[in-house]
């Protein structure tokens, strides 16, 4: 049986449908990413799977337990970490760990062992008396992860866990995630960093409550990008975007940072003809080259957000 099984899950808030007929399953030990823009239904889905929200219809099980009928039992088997730092800043690192250990019912010899493990994992061994509010973002993040898994949960839910954390700390955090995965922990993560999404075994892209694509990162790119992808550096960018969509052989175009990403049906003709086409529209072309598609490109193609700024969407 899958560690997480979701079938036609729906959540309505009055007339608004936040999650619409969502279905997926996650194997034990798998890292599964849920990606989508703000308001797409990611956090609502996680809250239903944690037993915090009751589904309007459909079904979901976590470690074989029904999230609607056995919500209390589900919470005994899961860990949860959100983007909003949930620890107490006026307690020391050790006091936060002791507090959460009490909430999870970790006692006896296991208590000392698990707290020692969490301090070592967080890089705080020997510094456990520091006030949590004085810790750096990376230390806080690892401490929060330690608190979330003190009771050795079978499933870990991470809702935008690395928001606002520096790149080195994010990489260290993901090393811990992969270590837990190797130990058999099932992990469902939402992230707005597309480089992080590449670390997942499989992904589901959700938009307006609907799953629009699912598969490995490589499969998602193949699903989304039907053709070759060109990087076009030109000026002025806004007028170039409007013009290039009318060019022969162009399927789609989007703004990525200070350049355009252009999907074309065949490579040779657009590469040779686009410079002249853009020049005829008084657009200066600095560079055109063939590039491999990224998850950002897939995200833009599948969600219709054609004004991607270069920072991955949430």
N, C-alpha and C positions, 0 to 999 in steps of 0.2 A: 504493500500500500504506500502511496506517496506520503511524504511528510506533511505536505500541504496540498489539499485538493479543493479547488474552487469551481463551482458549476453554476453558470447563469446567475451570478450574484448581482443583485440590484439594491440600491439604496436611494430612496426618495426623501426629500425634505419638502413637504407640501407638493406644489406643482413642479418643483425642480428635481430632476433626476441626476444625482451626482455620480452614480456608478450604474452602468447600464449593460446587463447581460455579460458580465465579465467571467471568463473561464480560463483557468490554467492549473497546472499541477507542478509541484516542486519535489524533487527527489531528496532523500536524506543526504546531508553533506553538500548540497548544491548551493552555490551563490547565485541568487536570482535577482536581477535588477528590474525595478519598475520606474520607467521614465515617462515624463510628460510635462507640459507647461503648467503654470500655476492654475489651480482650479480644475485640473483634469480628472481628479478622483483618486490620486495616489494615496494621500493620507487617510481619506475616508475608507479606502479598501483596507489599509493596515489596521485601522481602528476596529473594523468589523472582524478581522482575523484575530485581533487581540481580545475579542469579547467585550469591547467597550461601546460598540454600537450594534444594534440589532438589525440584520438585513431586512429589507422590505419584502424581498422574495429571493429565490435561489437558495443555494446551500454552500457551506464551506466547512471543512474539517481541518483541524490542526492536530497532528499526531493521533489521528483517528477519533478525535473528540469534536462534537458538533459545536460550532462557535455560538449558535443561537440558544441551544438547549443546555449546553454544558460550559458556559462562559467561565464560571469560577474555576472549574477543573482545567480549562485551557490555560488560564493565567498561571497555574502552578508549573507549567511545562515550558513557558516562554520567557524570554528576556526582551526588554524594549528600551530603545534609546532614541530620543528625539533631537531635532536641531536646536531646540531651546534648552540651554543648560539647566538641568533639573536638580543639581546637587545644592547643598546649603553652603553658601560662601562664608558664613561666620563659624563654621565647624572646620576642624582640621581634616586632612585627607583620611586619617585613621578613623576619626569620629564618623565621617560620612560612610565609610565602609562598614563600621560597626552598626550604624543605624540601619542600612539596607540589609545587612545580614540578619538583623532582628526581624525586619519585615518579611524576609524570605524564609525565616525559620531555620537558618543555618546555625547549628549549635555544636557544642562539644569540641572534639579534636578537629572536626571539619572546619570549624570557625577559624581557628588559628591558621590552618593550612590554606584556606581560601583567601583570607586577608593577606597573608604573606605572598601568595601568588599574584593577587591583584596589585599589590604595591610594587612588586618586581616588574610586572607587565607594564605598569604605568610609568616606570622609571623613577618611582618615589621611595624605593627602599632606602631607609636612613633619613628620609625627609618627610616622614609621615605626620610630623607635628606641625608642618606648615599649614597656615590657614588656606582653605580652598580658594578663597577670593583672591589670594596673592599669586596663584599659579598661572603659568602661561596657558594660552588656548590649547596647545597640544597636550600638555599635562592634564588639563581639565577634561579634555576629550577622552584620553585613555583611562583616567580615573572613573569617568562616567560609564565607560564600557566595562571596567572591572566591577563596578556596582551592579550593572545590569546582568552580569553572568556569574555572580557569586554562588548562586544555587545550581549551577551547571545545567542550564536549560537546554532542551533538545532543539529548540527553534529560537532564533534571534531576529527581531525586527528592528531595523535601523532606518529611521525616517529623517533624511537629510542630515546624517550625523556629522559631516565634516564641513558644514557651512561656516564660512568665515575663518577657517583654520589654514595656516600657511602650508605650502606644497610639501615641505619635508615632513611635517607632522601628519599630513594626509597619507603620504606614502608609508610611514611607520604604522599608521592606523590600519591600512590595508594589508600590511604584512601580518598583523594580528588576526585580521579577518580570515585570511587564507590559512593561517595556522589552525584556527577554530574549525574551518571547513574540513581540513585534513583529519581532524579529530572526530568528525561526524556531525557537527552542529549544522543545521539547516539555516541559511541566512537569506532573508528578504530585505533588500535595501533600496531606498529611493535616493537619488543623488542628482544634483544639477551640474555636476562636473562630468563632462563627456569622457575625459581621459579616465576617470574612475569607472565609468560604465564598461570600458574595455576589459576591466578586471573580472567582470561577472562571467559565469559559465553560460547563462542565457539571460535574455532581456525580453520584457514586454513593453511596447510603447503604447501609452494610453492618452487619448485626447477626447475631451468632452465626454468623459465617462465610458468611452468605448476603447477596446484594445484594437489598434490598427495594424500591429505587426508583432510577431513573436519569433524568437530564434536566438542563435548565437550572435555575437556582435558582427561577425562576417556575414552571416545569413541576413541580418537586418539591412546591412548596406546593399547586398545584392537585391533584396526585395524592393528597396526604396529607389535606387538609382538605375533607371532603365536607359542605359547609354553610356557614353564616355563623359568625363567631367573635366572641364577646363577652368584654370585660374586666369582671370583677365584683370590686369591692373590698368586702369584708365582714368581719365578725368575729363569732365565732371561726372561723378559716379551716378548721381540720380538720373541725369538725362541718358547716360549710357545704359542703365538698367531698363528704362522704358524702350529705348531703341533696339537693344539686343534681342529682346523678346520677339521682335518682328523679323529677325534675321533668318535667312534660309538655313535649315538644319538644326535650329535651336529648339529644344523641347521645353526647357525651363531655365530660369536664372534667378539668383538671389544675391543679396548683399552680404558679404562676410568681411567684417572689419572694414579695411580700406580698399577692398577688391570685390570682384564679382566671381561667383561660382556658377558656371554655365554648363547645363547638361545638353549634350548634342547627340544626335542619332548616329553619326559617323564622324570619325576624328579628322580625316585628311581635309575634307572640304571646308569645315569651319575654321580650321587652323590657318588655311591659306586665304580664305575670303573674308573672315571677320575684321582684320585690320582695315581693309579698304572699305568695308561696309560702315564701320564706326567712324572712319575718317570722313566719309560722305555726310555724316551727321555732326560734323565739327567736334568730334570726340578724339582726344589724344590717347593713343594706346602705347603704354610703356612695356607691357609684357603679356604674352599669351602662352600658356604651357599646359600640357596634359598632367593631371594629378590624380592620385587614388582617392576615392570617396572616403569621408570620415563619418563618424556617428553624428556629428553636427549636420552634415549634408543629409543624412538619412532622416534625422529629426525634422529638419526644415521641409524636406520633400513630403513626409508623411503627415505632418501637422499643419502644413500650409503657412507657417511663420516665415515669410520671405524677407524679413528685415533683421536677420540674425546679426548681432553686433560683434560677435567674437567671444563673448562670455557666454558660457553654456546656459541655456534657459532653465528655469526651475519648474 
